[in-house]
Structure formats: structure tokens, C-alpha cells
Amino acid sequence: MRNVQVMAHWFCGDCDVEGRDVAAEPTCWNCGGAVTVTARPTIPADHPPADGAA
């Protein structure tokens, strides 16, 4: 079995920004407020994101 990591993709309607986080309940990096999770894809744990995020 391969190790995978869940990466939450989210959107903050108050700030109109989006981001990614490995936290189960992510918060906005800009205002610290609640966000809407738009996806929770799994990625291989040994594979860093292409843009270096998270």
C-alpha cells in the first residue's frame, strides 16, 4: 500500500482568496476565518507539490 496525503483545496469568500492545506479543518491564510473546502484529493506522500506549496 502506498502512503498518501489528503490535500484540502479551499476558498475564502470574505477575502476572495484560495489555498491548499493538509489540515483537516483549514482556515484562511489571509484573515484566519472559516473557508469552504472545494476538494480533498489524495496525493502520494513522497511527492512534493509542483509549485512547492504546502
The first five atom37 places (N, CA, C, CB, O) and aatype in JSON, in Angstrom:
{
  "aatype": [12, 1, 2, 19, 5, 19, 12, 0, 8, 17, 13, 4, 7, 3, 4, 3, 19, 6, 7, 1, 3, 19, 0, 0, 6, 14, 16, 4, 17, 2, 4, 7, 7, 0, 19, 16, 19, 16, 0, 1, 14, 16, 9, 14, 0, 3, 8, 14, 14, 0, 3, 7, 0, 0],
  "atom_mask": [
    [1, 1, 1, 1, 1],
    [1, 1, 1, 1, 1],
    [1, 1, 1, 1, 1],
    [1, 1, 1, 1, 1],
    [1, 1, 1, 1, 1],
    [1, 1, 1, 1, 1],
    [1, 1, 1, 1, 1],
    [1, 1, 1, 1, 1],
    [1, 1, 1, 1, 1],
    [1, 1, 1, 1, 1],
    [1, 1, 1, 1, 1],
    [1, 1, 1, 1, 1],
    [1, 1, 1, 0, 1],
    [1, 1, 1, 1, 1],
    [1, 1, 1, 1, 1],
    [1, 1, 1, 1, 1],
    [1, 1, 1, 1, 1],
    [1, 1, 1, 1, 1],
    [1, 1, 1, 0, 1],
    [1, 1, 1, 1, 1],
    [1, 1, 1, 1, 1],
    [1, 1, 1, 1, 1],
    [1, 1, 1, 1, 1],
    [1, 1, 1, 1, 1],
    [1, 1, 1, 1, 1],
    [1, 1, 1, 1, 1],
    [1, 1, 1, 1, 1],
    [1, 1, 1, 1, 1],
    [1, 1, 1, 1, 1],
    [1, 1, 1, 1, 1],
    [1, 1, 1, 1, 1],
    [1, 1, 1, 0, 1],
    [1, 1, 1, 0, 1],
    [1, 1, 1, 1, 1],
    [1, 1, 1, 1, 1],
    [1, 1, 1, 1, 1],
    [1, 1, 1, 1, 1],
    [1, 1, 1, 1, 1],
    [1, 1, 1, 1, 1],
    [1, 1, 1, 1, 1],
    [1, 1, 1, 1, 1],
    [1, 1, 1, 1, 1],
    [1, 1, 1, 1, 1],
    [1, 1, 1, 1, 1],
    [1, 1, 1, 1, 1],
    [1, 1, 1, 1, 1],
    [1, 1, 1, 1, 1],
    [1, 1, 1, 1, 1],
    [1, 1, 1, 1, 1],
    [1, 1, 1, 1, 1],
    [1, 1, 1, 1, 1],
    [1, 1, 1, 0, 1],
    [1, 1, 1, 1, 1],
    [1, 1, 1, 1, 1]
  ],
  "atom_positions": [
    [[0.84, -1.18, 0.0], [0.0, 0.0, 0.0], [0.89, 1.25, 0.0], [-0.96, 0.0, 1.22], [1.88, 1.31, 0.73]],
    [[0.54, 2.19, -0.78], [1.3, 3.42, -0.92], [0.81, 4.47, 0.07], [1.21, 3.96, -2.35], [-0.39, 4.58, 0.31]],
    [[1.73, 5.24, 0.65], [1.35, 6.32, 1.56], [0.79, 7.48, 0.76], [2.57, 6.77, 2.4], [1.38, 7.93, -0.22]],
    [[-0.37, 7.96, 1.2], [-0.99, 9.11, 0.55], [-1.3, 10.17, 1.6], [-2.28, 8.7, -0.21], [-1.38, 9.89, 2.79]],
    [[-1.47, 11.37, 1.12], [-1.79, 12.51, 1.97], [-3.01, 13.2, 1.38], [-0.57, 13.49, 2.1], [-3.11, 13.33, 0.16]],
    [[-3.93, 13.64, 2.22], [-5.1, 14.36, 1.75], [-4.78, 15.85, 1.76], [-6.36, 14.06, 2.64], [-4.34, 16.39, 2.77]],
    [[-4.98, 16.5, 0.63], [-4.69, 17.92, 0.49], [-6.01, 18.66, 0.28], [-3.71, 18.19, -0.7], [-6.67, 18.47, -0.74]],
    [[-6.41, 19.5, 1.23], [-7.66, 20.25, 1.11], [-7.44, 21.49, 0.25], [-8.2, 20.65, 2.5], [-6.55, 22.3, 0.53]],
    [[-8.23, 21.63, -0.79], [-8.25, 22.86, -1.6], [-9.45, 23.65, -1.09], [-8.35, 22.55, -3.17], [-10.54, 23.1, -0.94]],
    [[-9.26, 24.95, -0.83], [-10.33, 25.73, -0.2], [-10.44, 27.13, -0.8], [-10.09, 25.83, 1.29], [-9.56, 27.59, -1.52]],
    [[-11.57, 27.8, -0.47], [-11.86, 29.15, -0.94], [-12.41, 29.97, 0.22], [-12.87, 29.14, -2.12], [-13.26, 29.48, 0.97]],
    [[-11.93, 31.2, 0.39], [-12.46, 32.12, 1.41], [-13.29, 33.17, 0.7], [-11.3, 32.78, 2.25], [-12.75, 34.0, -0.04]],
    [[-14.6, 33.15, 0.91], [-15.49, 34.1, 0.27], [-15.31, 35.52, 0.77], [0.0, 0.0, 0.0], [-15.54, 36.48, 0.02]],
    [[-14.91, 35.69, 2.04], [-14.71, 37.03, 2.59], [-13.53, 37.74, 1.94], [-14.5, 36.95, 4.1], [-13.6, 38.94, 1.65]],
    [[-12.45, 37.01, 1.7], [-11.22, 37.6, 1.15], [-11.1, 37.41, -0.36], [-10.01, 37.01, 1.82], [-10.3, 38.08, -1.01]],
    [[-11.9, 36.5, -0.92], [-11.81, 36.13, -2.33], [-10.42, 35.59, -2.66], [-12.13, 37.34, -3.22], [-9.82, 35.94, -3.68]],
    [[-9.91, 34.71, -1.77], [-8.63, 34.03, -1.99], [-8.86, 32.53, -1.87], [-7.54, 34.52, -0.98], [-9.88, 32.09, -1.34]],
    [[-7.91, 31.77, -2.37], [-7.98, 30.32, -2.24], [-6.63, 29.78, -1.84], [-8.46, 29.67, -3.56], [-5.62, 30.48, -1.92]],
    [[-6.62, 28.54, -1.42], [-5.37, 27.95, -0.99], [-5.48, 26.45, -0.86], [0.0, 0.0, 0.0], [-6.5, 25.85, -1.18]],
    [[-4.39, 25.85, -0.37], [-4.32, 24.41, -0.14], [-3.71, 24.19, 1.23], [-3.49, 23.68, -1.24], [-2.87, 24.97, 1.68]],
    [[-4.14, 23.13, 1.9], [-3.63, 22.85, 3.23], [-3.82, 21.37, 3.53], [-4.34, 23.72, 4.3], [-4.76, 20.74, 3.03]],
    [[-2.94, 20.81, 4.34], [-3.08, 19.42, 4.75], [-3.9, 19.31, 6.04], [-1.71, 18.77, 4.94], [-4.19, 18.2, 6.49]],
    [[-4.27, 20.44, 6.65], [-5.06, 20.42, 7.88], [-6.45, 19.87, 7.61], [-5.15, 21.84, 8.49], [-7.01, 20.07, 6.54]],
    [[-7.01, 19.17, 8.6], [-8.36, 18.61, 8.47], [-9.4, 19.72, 8.38], [-8.68, 17.68, 9.65], [-10.38, 19.6, 7.64]],
    [[-9.21, 20.79, 9.12], [-10.11, 21.94, 9.11], [-9.3, 23.2, 8.8], [-10.87, 22.09, 10.49], [-8.92, 23.93, 9.71]],
    [[-9.01, 23.46, 7.51], [-8.17, 24.6, 7.17], [-8.84, 25.94, 7.46], [-7.79, 24.53, 5.7], [-10.07, 26.03, 7.52]],
    [[-8.03, 26.97, 7.63], [-8.51, 28.34, 7.8], [-7.81, 29.21, 6.76], [-8.24, 28.86, 9.25], [-6.79, 28.83, 6.2]],
    [[-8.37, 30.38, 6.53], [-7.83, 31.31, 5.54], [-6.47, 31.83, 5.98], [-8.8, 32.47, 5.3], [-6.31, 32.25, 7.13]],
    [[-5.5, 31.82, 5.09], [-4.17, 32.34, 5.4], [-4.18, 33.86, 5.49], [-3.16, 31.88, 4.35], [-3.28, 34.45, 6.08]],
    [[-5.2, 34.51, 4.91], [-5.25, 35.97, 4.89], [-5.95, 36.54, 6.11], [-5.94, 36.44, 3.62], [-5.43, 37.44, 6.76]],
    [[-7.15, 36.02, 6.43], [-7.94, 36.59, 7.53], [-8.05, 35.66, 8.73], [-9.32, 36.95, 7.04], [-8.48, 36.09, 9.8]],
    [[-7.68, 34.39, 8.56], [-7.79, 33.43, 9.65], [-9.19, 32.9, 9.85], [0.0, 0.0, 0.0], [-9.45, 32.16, 10.8]],
    [[-10.11, 33.27, 8.97], [-11.5, 32.87, 9.1], [-11.8, 31.51, 8.49], [0.0, 0.0, 0.0], [-10.92, 30.82, 7.97]],
    [[-13.08, 31.15, 8.57], [-13.56, 29.88, 8.02], [-13.51, 29.91, 6.5], [-14.99, 29.59, 8.51], [-13.66, 30.96, 5.88]],
    [[-13.29, 28.74, 5.91], [-13.21, 28.61, 4.46], [-14.15, 27.51, 3.99], [-11.76, 28.31, 4.02], [-14.61, 26.69, 4.78]],
    [[-14.42, 27.51, 2.69], [-15.2, 26.45, 2.06], [-14.23, 25.5, 1.37], [-16.24, 27.03, 1.05], [-13.5, 25.91, 0.47]],
    [[-14.22, 24.24, 1.78], [-13.36, 23.24, 1.15], [-14.01, 22.84, -0.17], [-13.13, 21.98, 2.08], [-15.16, 22.42, -0.19]],
    [[-13.26, 22.97, -1.26], [-13.8, 22.68, -2.58], [-13.39, 21.31, -3.11], [-13.37, 23.74, -3.55], [-14.02, 20.78, -4.02]],
    [[-12.32, 20.74, -2.54], [-11.86, 19.41, -2.96], [-10.92, 18.85, -1.91], [-11.16, 19.46, -4.35], [-10.28, 19.6, -1.17]],
    [[-10.84, 17.53, -1.84], [-9.9, 16.85, -0.95], [-9.22, 15.7, -1.7], [-10.62, 16.33, 0.33], [-9.44, 14.53, -1.38]],
    [[-8.4, 16.03, -2.71], [-7.72, 14.96, -3.44], [-6.61, 14.34, -2.6], [-7.13, 15.5, -4.75], [-6.1, 14.95, -1.66]],
    [[-6.25, 13.11, -2.94], [-5.11, 12.47, -2.28], [-3.91, 12.55, -3.21], [-5.43, 10.98, -1.92], [-4.04, 12.43, -4.43]],
    [[-2.75, 12.76, -2.62], [-1.51, 12.82, -3.38], [-0.52, 11.88, -2.72], [-0.95, 14.28, -3.47], [-0.62, 11.66, -1.51]],
    [[0.42, 11.33, -3.46], [1.44, 10.49, -2.82], [2.21, 11.3, -1.78], [2.41, 9.91, -3.89], [2.6, 12.43, -2.05]],
    [[2.42, 10.74, -0.6], [3.1, 11.45, 0.48], [4.55, 11.77, 0.13], [3.04, 10.63, 1.77], [5.11, 12.72, 0.67]],
    [[5.15, 10.99, -0.75], [6.55, 11.23, -1.12], [6.69, 12.14, -2.34], [7.24, 9.92, -1.39], [7.79, 12.28, -2.87]],
    [[5.6, 12.75, -2.79], [5.61, 13.6, -3.97], [5.3, 15.04, -3.57], [4.59, 13.1, -5.03], [4.15, 15.33, -3.22]],
    [[6.28, 15.96, -3.6], [6.01, 17.35, -3.24], [5.17, 18.03, -4.32], [7.33, 18.12, -3.03], [5.27, 17.67, -5.49]],
    [[4.32, 19.01, -3.94], [3.55, 19.75, -4.94], [4.47, 20.4, -5.97], [2.67, 20.82, -4.26], [5.58, 20.81, -5.63]],
    [[4.04, 20.5, -7.2], [4.86, 21.04, -8.28], [5.29, 22.48, -8.03], [4.12, 20.95, -9.58], [6.39, 22.87, -8.43]],
    [[4.44, 23.27, -7.37], [4.78, 24.67, -7.14], [5.41, 24.91, -5.77], [3.55, 25.53, -7.28], [5.66, 26.06, -5.4]],
    [[5.66, 23.86, -5.0], [6.29, 24.0, -3.7], [5.35, 24.42, -2.59], [0.0, 0.0, 0.0], [5.79, 24.64, -1.46]],
    [[4.05, 24.54, -2.86], [3.08, 24.95, -1.85], [2.89, 23.85, -0.82], [1.74, 25.3, -2.49], [3.12, 22.67, -1.08]],
    [[2.46, 24.29, 0.36], [2.15, 23.39, 1.48], [3.36, 22.6, 1.82], [0.98, 22.46, 1.16], [3.33, 21.78, 2.73]]
  ]
}
